[in-house]
Amino acid sequence: MLEKLGEAIKKATDKIANAIFLDKDLLDSIVKGLQRALIEADVNVALVKELSDKIKKSAMDERVKGIEKKEHLIKLLHDELLKILGEYKQLKLDRKQNIVLLLGLYGSGKTTTISKLGNYYAKRGFRVALVGLDVHRPAAAEQLKQLAEKHKLNYFIDAEEKNPVKLWKKYSKQLKDYNLILVDTAGRHTLDKELIDEIKSLNKEIKPTERILVIPADIGQAAKQQASQFKDAVDISGVIITRMDSTAKAGGALTACAETQAPVYFIGTGEKINDIEEFNPGSFLARLLGMGDLETLIEKIKSVTEESQQSKIQKNIEEGKLTLDDVIEQVKSMSSLGGFEKIKSMIPGLSDVKAKIPEGKLESQEAKVAKWEHIVKSMTAEEKENPELLEKQTSRIARIAKGAGVPTADVRSLIKQYKLLNDMIKSGVGNADMSEGMSQKQMMKFAKKFGKKMKRF
């Protein structure tokens, strides 16, 4: 997302850092490149001009000289870009029962976002319930039901009832068992009086702890008007921006929301259930600059792995040994994250890796994992825990292949994958304590090893 903008910012900082003299011509070149990239990302022209003026003024300040001036300029650029992106604010869900009302116009992606949020928090130990109160769009109830069932989320939907307040009252007693309730509401083509009245009546009845507006990134700077209108009408507490992966206008939507003082809690980065992440302006900017974002990567891994499974795998990693079940979970998690292309920008040192995953590679990987699951089911408990037993025993491999209904080559492929991941852990990559943060040296070691392994993967 916003790759051109990231490249332009990196180019600007490199030019400043490598310059012997910061003269007017060089400064004009740097500022013009930044202006072009920011405007292409649909950032408000007034904000772009304000940033440009500050850079020029700072560069001409005779009180700061030499290397200090270059460092000062780079820091100024970083700080001003952070201001444009807005303040980092997390969605607080610390009450006994948290009720989140999701609002938005038609086509914003509310229903899909609710299922993503539900999955995100369910993986973090919340007792989540999805409630469908969009009684106007015929397909809304069915869509929410299908998404909830597919991802094993609890839901409360009645496609026959056409009064959203009555619907809420019908389920309110059952919802007492849940500590996070995500409510899907109706949309319209515009924020008209009818929609405002409906939201206000629901707000009065439900008493939500959060009112979140869902906005698609492809509306760009128009997000400012939409966020302002909803804030004035129903006092939204924050925003989720969807479709961040598919538009050049994402910069406009992000900066527009920041201007309205409506914090962006999450961004949607794709169509899959795990394609949602907390929006942290500092981490987001770090990724744009190619500095990686391990914190978001770790959060994404939590989103694709059950809490109990996370603890088990973490224990095995700390002991320096995975089982075959762990390997399959890790490979499935990688597919769910979108593979190497999707996560390399989050790993320090890998954002500039040019190797691409061939088209259709992830689909073939998913089919391979399905085969591997059948293979593991044909193994004894001892073989699952100690796959080294299989390396030189062709009779065991033949027996397992026959039981799973696959060629022996598929069994050997799984063993190879096991060795690959286990070697990474034994070599020390898995022993870095990410919860406490890696040193720069550890990060580079991790990035280098991970890159090599992923190319072979």
C-alpha positions as CSV (number, residue, x, y, z in Angstrom):
1,M,0.0,0.0,0.0
2,L,1.2,3.5,-0.9
3,E,4.4,2.1,-2.3
4,K,5.2,5.2,-4.4
5,L,4.8,7.5,-1.4
6,G,7.1,5.3,0.6
7,E,9.7,5.3,-2.1
8,A,9.5,9.1,-2.5
9,I,10.0,9.6,1.3
10,K,12.9,7.2,1.4
11,K,14.5,9.0,-1.6
12,A,14.0,12.4,0.1
13,T,15.6,11.3,3.3
14,D,18.5,9.6,1.4
15,K,19.2,12.8,-0.5
16,I,19.2,14.9,2.7
17,A,21.5,12.4,4.5
18,N,24.0,12.0,1.6
19,A,24.1,15.7,0.6
20,I,27.5,17.5,1.0
21,F,25.7,20.8,0.8
22,L,22.0,21.5,1.2
23,D,21.7,24.2,-1.4
24,K,18.5,25.7,-2.9
25,D,18.4,23.5,-6.0
26,L,18.7,20.3,-4.1
27,L,16.1,21.4,-1.6
28,D,13.7,22.3,-4.4
29,S,14.3,18.9,-6.0
30,I,13.5,17.1,-2.6
31,V,10.4,19.1,-1.9
32,K,9.0,18.7,-5.5
33,G,9.5,14.9,-5.3
34,L,7.7,14.8,-1.9
35,Q,4.9,17.1,-3.2
36,R,4.3,14.9,-6.2
37,A,4.1,11.7,-4.2
38,L,1.8,13.2,-1.5
39,I,-0.6,14.6,-4.0
40,E,-0.6,11.3,-6.0
41,A,-1.5,9.6,-2.6
42,D,-4.5,12.1,-2.5
43,V,-3.2,14.0,0.5
44,N,-4.8,17.5,0.8
45,V,-2.9,20.1,-1.1
46,A,-3.0,22.6,1.8
47,L,-1.3,20.0,4.0
48,V,1.3,19.3,1.3
49,K,2.0,23.0,1.0
50,E,2.3,23.4,4.8
51,L,4.8,20.5,5.0
52,S,6.8,21.9,2.1
53,D,7.0,25.4,3.7
54,K,8.2,23.9,7.0
55,I,10.9,21.9,5.3
56,K,12.1,25.0,3.3
57,K,12.0,27.2,6.3
58,S,14.0,24.7,8.5
59,A,16.6,24.2,5.8
60,M,17.2,27.9,5.5
61,D,17.6,28.3,9.3
62,E,21.2,29.5,9.7
63,R,21.3,28.6,13.4
64,V,21.5,24.9,12.5
65,K,24.5,23.8,10.5
66,G,26.3,20.8,8.9
67,I,25.3,17.3,10.0
68,E,23.0,18.6,12.7
69,K,21.0,20.4,10.0
70,K,20.6,17.2,8.0
71,E,19.5,15.2,11.0
72,H,17.2,18.1,12.0
73,L,15.5,18.1,8.5
74,I,15.0,14.3,8.5
75,K,13.5,14.4,11.9
76,L,11.3,17.3,10.9
77,L,10.1,15.4,7.8
78,H,9.3,12.3,9.9
79,D,7.5,14.3,12.6
80,E,5.4,16.3,10.2
81,L,4.3,13.2,8.3
82,L,3.3,11.6,11.6
83,K,1.2,14.7,12.3
84,I,-0.5,14.4,8.9
85,L,-1.3,10.7,9.7
86,G,-2.9,11.5,13.0
87,E,-2.6,10.4,16.6
88,Y,-2.3,6.7,17.6
89,K,-5.3,5.7,19.6
90,Q,-6.2,2.1,20.5
91,L,-9.7,0.8,20.8
92,K,-10.2,0.4,24.5
93,L,-12.3,-2.7,25.4
94,D,-11.7,-2.8,29.2
95,R,-15.3,-2.9,30.5
96,K,-17.2,-5.9,31.7
97,Q,-19.3,-5.7,28.5
98,N,-18.1,-3.7,25.5
99,I,-20.7,-2.9,22.8
100,V,-19.4,-1.5,19.5
101,L,-21.8,0.0,17.1
102,L,-20.5,0.0,13.5
103,L,-21.9,2.7,11.2
104,G,-21.4,3.6,7.6
105,L,-22.9,4.2,4.2
106,Y,-23.7,1.5,1.5
107,G,-20.6,-0.1,0.1
108,S,-18.3,0.8,3.0
109,G,-17.6,-2.8,4.0
110,K,-19.3,-2.8,7.4
111,T,-20.5,-6.4,7.4
112,T,-17.2,-7.8,6.3
113,T,-15.3,-5.6,8.8
114,I,-17.5,-6.9,11.7
115,S,-16.5,-10.5,10.9
116,K,-12.8,-9.5,10.7
117,L,-13.1,-7.6,14.0
118,G,-14.9,-10.5,15.6
119,N,-12.2,-13.0,14.5
120,Y,-9.4,-10.5,15.6
121,Y,-10.7,-10.3,19.1
122,A,-11.9,-13.9,19.4
123,K,-8.3,-15.0,18.8
124,R,-7.3,-12.7,21.7
125,G,-9.6,-14.4,24.2
126,F,-12.8,-12.2,24.0
127,R,-16.2,-13.8,24.1
128,V,-17.5,-12.3,20.9
129,A,-21.1,-12.0,19.5
130,L,-22.1,-10.5,16.2
131,V,-25.5,-8.9,16.1
132,G,-27.2,-8.1,12.7
133,L,-29.4,-5.0,12.9
134,D,-29.2,-4.0,9.2
135,V,-32.9,-4.7,8.4
136,H,-33.0,-2.7,5.1
137,R,-30.5,-4.5,2.9
138,P,-32.0,-7.9,2.0
139,A,-28.6,-9.7,1.8
140,A,-27.1,-8.2,5.0
141,A,-28.4,-10.8,7.4
142,E,-27.4,-13.7,5.2
143,Q,-24.0,-12.3,4.5
144,L,-23.3,-11.8,8.2
145,K,-24.6,-15.3,9.0
146,Q,-22.4,-16.9,6.4
147,L,-19.3,-15.0,7.6
148,A,-20.0,-15.9,11.2
149,E,-20.5,-19.6,10.5
150,K,-17.4,-19.8,8.3
151,H,-15.2,-18.4,11.0
152,K,-16.9,-20.0,14.0
153,L,-18.2,-16.8,15.5
154,N,-21.4,-16.5,17.6
155,Y,-24.2,-14.5,15.9
156,F,-27.7,-13.2,16.6
157,I,-29.7,-12.6,13.4
158,D,-33.4,-12.6,12.5
159,A,-34.0,-11.9,8.8
160,E,-37.8,-11.6,9.3
161,E,-37.8,-8.8,11.9
162,K,-37.7,-5.3,10.3
163,N,-37.4,-3.2,13.4
164,P,-33.8,-2.9,14.6
165,V,-34.8,-1.7,18.1
166,K,-37.1,-4.7,18.6
167,L,-34.4,-7.0,17.3
168,W,-31.9,-5.7,19.9
169,K,-34.5,-6.1,22.7
170,K,-35.1,-9.7,21.6
171,Y,-31.5,-10.7,22.1
172,S,-30.4,-8.4,24.9
173,K,-30.7,-11.1,27.7
174,Q,-28.8,-13.7,25.7
175,L,-26.0,-11.2,25.0
176,K,-25.2,-10.8,28.7
177,D,-22.9,-13.8,28.3
178,Y,-20.5,-12.0,26.0
179,N,-17.9,-9.3,26.8
180,L,-17.6,-8.0,23.2
181,I,-20.7,-7.3,21.1
182,L,-20.2,-6.1,17.5
183,V,-23.4,-4.6,16.0
184,D,-24.0,-4.3,12.3
185,T,-26.3,-1.3,11.4
186,A,-28.0,-0.2,8.3
187,G,-26.5,2.1,5.7
188,R,-27.8,4.5,3.1
189,H,-26.4,6.1,0.0
190,T,-26.1,9.4,2.0
191,L,-26.3,10.3,5.7
192,D,-30.0,11.4,5.4
193,K,-32.4,12.2,8.2
194,E,-33.9,8.7,8.2
195,L,-30.5,7.1,8.8
196,I,-29.6,9.6,11.5
197,D,-32.9,9.0,13.4
198,E,-32.4,5.3,13.2
199,I,-28.9,5.5,14.5
200,K,-29.9,7.8,17.3
201,S,-32.8,5.5,18.4
202,L,-30.4,2.5,18.4
203,N,-27.8,4.5,20.3
204,K,-30.3,5.4,22.9
205,E,-31.5,1.8,23.4
206,I,-28.2,0.0,23.1
207,K,-25.9,2.5,24.9
208,P,-22.8,1.4,23.0
209,T,-19.3,1.9,24.5
210,E,-18.0,2.8,21.0
211,R,-19.5,4.2,17.8
212,I,-17.2,3.4,14.9
213,L,-17.6,4.7,11.3
214,V,-16.5,2.4,8.5
215,I,-15.1,4.3,5.5
216,P,-13.6,2.8,2.2
217,A,-10.2,4.2,1.4
218,D,-11.1,4.8,-2.3
219,I,-13.2,7.9,-1.4
220,G,-10.0,9.7,-0.6
221,Q,-10.3,13.2,0.7
222,A,-14.1,12.9,0.7
223,A,-13.6,10.9,3.9
224,K,-13.2,14.2,5.8
225,Q,-16.7,15.3,4.9
226,Q,-18.2,11.9,5.8
227,A,-16.3,11.6,9.1
228,S,-17.3,15.2,10.0
229,Q,-21.0,14.6,9.2
230,F,-21.2,11.4,11.3
231,K,-19.3,13.0,14.1
232,D,-21.7,16.0,14.2
233,A,-24.8,13.7,13.9
234,V,-24.0,10.8,16.2
235,D,-20.7,11.6,17.8
236,I,-18.6,8.8,16.4
237,S,-15.6,7.8,18.6
238,G,-13.4,6.5,15.8
239,V,-13.0,5.2,12.3
240,I,-12.0,2.0,10.4
241,I,-10.7,2.5,6.9
242,T,-11.3,-0.4,4.5
243,R,-9.8,-1.3,1.1
244,M,-6.4,0.2,1.9
245,D,-4.7,-2.3,-0.4
246,S,-6.5,-1.4,-3.6
247,T,-6.4,2.4,-4.0
248,A,-4.0,5.3,-4.6
249,K,-6.4,7.5,-2.5
250,A,-5.5,5.8,0.8
251,G,-3.3,8.7,1.9
252,G,-6.3,11.0,1.4
253,A,-8.6,9.0,3.5
254,L,-6.0,8.6,6.3
255,T,-5.1,12.3,6.5
256,A,-8.7,13.4,6.1
257,C,-9.8,11.4,9.1
258,A,-6.9,12.9,11.1
259,E,-8.1,16.4,10.2
260,T,-11.5,15.6,11.7
261,Q,-9.9,14.5,15.0
262,A,-11.6,11.1,14.5
263,P,-8.9,8.5,15.3
264,V,-8.4,5.6,12.9
265,Y,-8.5,2.4,15.0
266,F,-8.1,-0.2,12.2
267,I,-7.3,-0.5,8.5
268,G,-8.5,-3.2,6.2
269,T,-5.7,-4.5,4.0
270,G,-7.4,-7.2,1.9
271,E,-10.4,-9.5,1.4
272,K,-9.3,-12.3,3.8
273,I,-10.6,-12.6,7.4
274,N,-7.1,-11.7,8.8
275,D,-6.6,-8.7,6.5
276,I,-7.2,-6.2,9.3
277,E,-4.7,-4.4,11.5
278,E,-4.5,-1.7,14.2
279,F,-3.5,1.6,12.7
280,N,-0.4,2.9,14.4
281,P,0.9,6.0,12.5
282,G,4.4,5.4,13.7
283,S,4.5,1.8,12.7
284,F,2.7,2.6,9.4
285,L,5.3,5.3,8.5
286,A,8.2,2.9,9.5
287,R,6.9,0.4,6.9
288,L,6.6,3.1,4.3
289,L,10.3,3.9,5.0
290,G,11.3,0.3,4.7
291,M,12.2,0.0,8.4
292,G,9.8,-2.9,9.0
293,D,7.1,-3.4,11.7
294,L,7.6,-6.5,13.8
295,E,4.9,-5.4,16.3
296,T,2.2,-5.5,13.7
297,L,3.5,-8.8,12.3
298,I,3.3,-10.4,15.7
299,E,-0.3,-9.1,16.1
300,K,-1.1,-10.6,12.7
301,I,0.3,-13.9,13.8
302,K,-2.0,-13.8,16.8
303,S,-4.9,-13.2,14.5
304,V,-4.4,-16.5,12.6
305,T,-3.6,-18.8,15.5
306,E,-5.8,-19.9,18.4
307,E,-4.6,-18.6,21.8
308,S,-4.0,-22.1,23.2
309,Q,-2.1,-23.1,20.0
310,Q,0.1,-20.0,20.3
311,S,1.2,-21.0,23.8
312,K,2.0,-24.6,22.8
313,I,4.0,-23.5,19.7
314,Q,5.8,-20.8,21.7
315,K,6.8,-23.4,24.3
316,N,8.1,-25.7,21.6
317,I,10.0,-22.8,20.0
318,E,11.6,-21.9,23.3
319,E,12.7,-25.5,23.7
320,G,14.1,-25.5,20.2
321,K,11.9,-28.1,18.6
322,L,8.7,-28.2,16.6
323,T,6.4,-31.1,16.0
324,L,4.8,-31.9,12.6
325,D,1.5,-30.5,13.9
326,D,3.3,-27.2,14.7
327,V,4.8,-27.1,11.2
328,I,1.4,-27.4,9.5
329,E,-0.1,-24.7,11.8
330,Q,2.8,-22.4,10.9
331,V,2.5,-22.9,7.2
332,K,-1.3,-22.5,7.4
333,S,-0.7,-19.2,9.3
334,M,1.7,-18.0,6.6
335,S,-1.0,-18.7,3.9
336,S,-3.6,-16.9,6.0
337,L,-1.3,-13.9,6.4
338,G,-1.0,-13.7,2.6
339,G,2.4,-15.3,2.2
340,F,5.8,-13.7,1.9
341,E,4.7,-10.8,-0.3
342,K,2.2,-9.6,2.2
343,I,4.5,-9.7,5.3
344,K,7.9,-8.8,4.0
345,S,7.4,-5.0,4.4
346,M,6.9,-5.7,8.2
347,I,10.3,-7.4,8.6
348,P,13.4,-5.0,8.9
349,G,15.7,-5.5,6.0
350,L,13.3,-7.4,3.7
351,S,11.1,-4.6,2.3
352,D,13.5,-4.1,-0.6
353,V,13.7,-7.9,-1.5
354,K,12.7,-8.0,-5.2
355,A,11.8,-11.7,-5.3
356,K,8.2,-12.2,-6.1
357,I,5.9,-15.2,-5.2
358,P,4.7,-16.5,-8.6
359,E,1.0,-16.2,-9.4
360,G,-1.0,-19.1,-8.0
361,K,1.8,-20.2,-5.7
362,L,-0.3,-19.6,-2.5
363,E,-3.2,-21.6,-3.9
364,S,-0.9,-24.5,-4.7
365,Q,0.5,-24.2,-1.1
366,E,-3.0,-24.4,0.4
367,A,-3.6,-27.7,-1.6
368,K,-0.2,-29.0,-0.3
369,V,-1.1,-28.2,3.3
370,A,-4.4,-30.2,2.9
371,K,-2.3,-33.2,1.7
372,W,0.1,-32.7,4.7
373,E,-2.8,-32.8,7.1
374,H,-3.9,-36.2,5.7
375,I,-0.3,-37.4,6.0
376,V,0.1,-36.4,9.6
377,K,-3.2,-38.2,10.5
378,S,-1.7,-41.4,9.1
379,M,1.3,-41.2,11.5
380,T,1.8,-42.6,14.9
381,A,2.1,-40.2,17.9
382,E,5.8,-41.0,18.1
383,E,6.3,-40.1,14.4
384,K,4.5,-36.8,14.8
385,E,6.6,-35.8,17.8
386,N,9.9,-37.1,16.3
387,P,9.8,-36.8,12.5
388,E,13.6,-37.5,12.4
389,L,12.5,-41.2,12.7
390,L,11.2,-41.0,9.1
391,E,14.3,-39.6,7.4
392,K,16.0,-42.9,6.6
393,Q,13.1,-45.4,7.0
394,T,11.5,-45.9,3.6
395,S,9.1,-48.5,5.0
396,R,7.6,-46.0,7.4
397,I,7.3,-43.4,4.6
398,A,5.6,-46.0,2.3
399,R,3.2,-47.0,5.1
400,I,2.2,-43.4,5.8
401,A,1.9,-42.5,2.1
402,K,-0.4,-45.5,1.5
403,G,-2.6,-44.6,4.6
404,A,-2.9,-41.0,3.4
405,G,-3.5,-41.9,-0.3
406,V,-0.6,-39.8,-1.6
407,P,2.8,-40.4,-3.3
408,T,5.8,-40.9,-1.0
409,A,7.2,-37.7,-2.5
410,D,4.5,-35.7,-0.6
411,V,5.6,-37.3,2.7
412,R,9.2,-36.4,2.0
413,S,8.1,-32.8,1.1
414,L,6.5,-32.5,4.5
415,I,9.7,-33.8,6.3
416,K,11.8,-31.3,4.3
417,Q,9.5,-28.4,5.4
418,Y,9.8,-29.6,9.0
419,K,13.6,-29.7,8.8
420,L,13.6,-26.2,7.3
421,L,11.6,-24.6,10.1
422,N,13.3,-26.6,12.8
423,D,16.7,-25.5,11.6
424,M,15.7,-21.9,11.8
425,I,14.7,-22.3,15.4
426,K,17.8,-24.3,16.4
427,S,20.0,-21.6,14.7
428,G,18.6,-19.1,17.2
429,V,16.0,-17.2,15.1
430,G,13.1,-18.6,17.2
431,N,14.8,-17.9,20.5
432,A,14.7,-14.1,20.2
433,D,12.2,-12.7,22.7
434,M,10.0,-10.6,20.5
435,S,7.8,-9.6,23.5
436,E,10.8,-7.7,24.9
437,G,11.9,-6.5,21.5
438,M,14.9,-7.5,19.4
439,S,18.2,-5.7,19.2
440,Q,19.2,-4.3,15.8
441,K,21.6,-7.1,15.3
442,Q,19.0,-9.7,16.1
443,M,16.5,-8.1,13.7
444,M,19.0,-8.2,10.8
445,K,19.9,-11.8,11.6
446,F,16.2,-12.7,11.6
447,A,15.6,-10.8,8.4
448,K,18.5,-12.4,6.6
449,K,17.7,-15.9,7.6
450,F,13.9,-15.5,7.1
451,G,14.5,-14.1,3.5
452,K,16.7,-17.1,2.6
453,K,14.2,-19.6,4.0
454,M,11.2,-18.0,2.3
455,K,12.9,-18.1,-1.1
456,R,13.4,-21.8,-0.7
457,F,9.8,-22.2,0.7
